[in-house]
């Protein structure tokens, strides 16, 4: 192995997706058929001596999976079972067979902070007023308590040590959190080489220098909240500070997710993501318009048969009066069935355009 891969203390290979450019570390014998992120069938093993990522060091901490493979299987089975007019590839057993545990990176930043700050602090207070109301043919006076905010300017200095402020190690971090939610970082364990026995790892595409701007925002938010608490204020606005940072330390943490995928009628891949702690599943249920049209044609054929039989009974009604009653009933059934024939197409279209 090349020197930077040897730091991971286990046999791993470098692989990349040609479509989304995600870089993975994985066991050399487990190259995935499709990219766990975008579902593209274009994951290729790279020569680590000529392809070096922006950050190559192993993580210090790993957040373990709290959702096991059996629970993840139940999630994808329920997802497939709840799909209307599902594509032929959207089956529970296929989703389960493609489940892939995956670790994604996150930065935790420590620093000593000295800063001067200024802000407007807001303090709630109650105002008693009266309101006149006309009820039951007479006027009534009702006391009303209103909460108002008194704003006061404050200035001060801050000298603090902050630990484990979160900064993204991936450009896609915000989208991932929006889909599956945030992670509870408590319970992280030191990195062990056997982390890759059953899971892949995504390498950062935002090194510490690039993620520093986000880290500063996290420090600013923490400092602002402490300043508000120190002023015993209920609200704060127009917070500004002039910080100086020292003894900055970066820690890479890996957090867990599962991914799987299915393809729709057009061969487009749809990926599903499962939160490795809460089990929350994020992904789109795509209905098969081909299957919906097939159902509509079947229902439409039944409606056409009802129309034909009702017409025959109508002709027979010229001779047998009872046939007219049956013709009327069949005609009504034919109209209802014909209207019903549009439901599969409308339902599939709605699901594909508005449902997540």
Secondary structure, DSSP 8 states (H G I E B T S, - for coil): --HHHHTT-S--EEEEETTT--EEEE-TT---SS-TTT--S-EEEE-TTT---S-----SEE---SS-HHHHHHHHHHHHHT-TTB-TT--HHHHHHT-EEEEEEEEEEEEEEEEEEEEEEEEEEEEEEEEEEEETTEEEEEEEEEEEEEEEEEEEEEEEEEEEEEEESSTTHHHHHHHH-----TT-EE--GGGGGS-EEE--SS-HHHHHHHHHHHHHHHHHHHHHHHTT-SEEEEEEEEEEEEEEEEEEEEEEEEEEEEE-TTS-EEEEEEETTT--EE----B-HHHHHHHHHHHHHHHHHHHHHHHHHHHHTTT-HHHHHHHHHHHHHHHHHHHHTTHHHHHHHHHHHH--
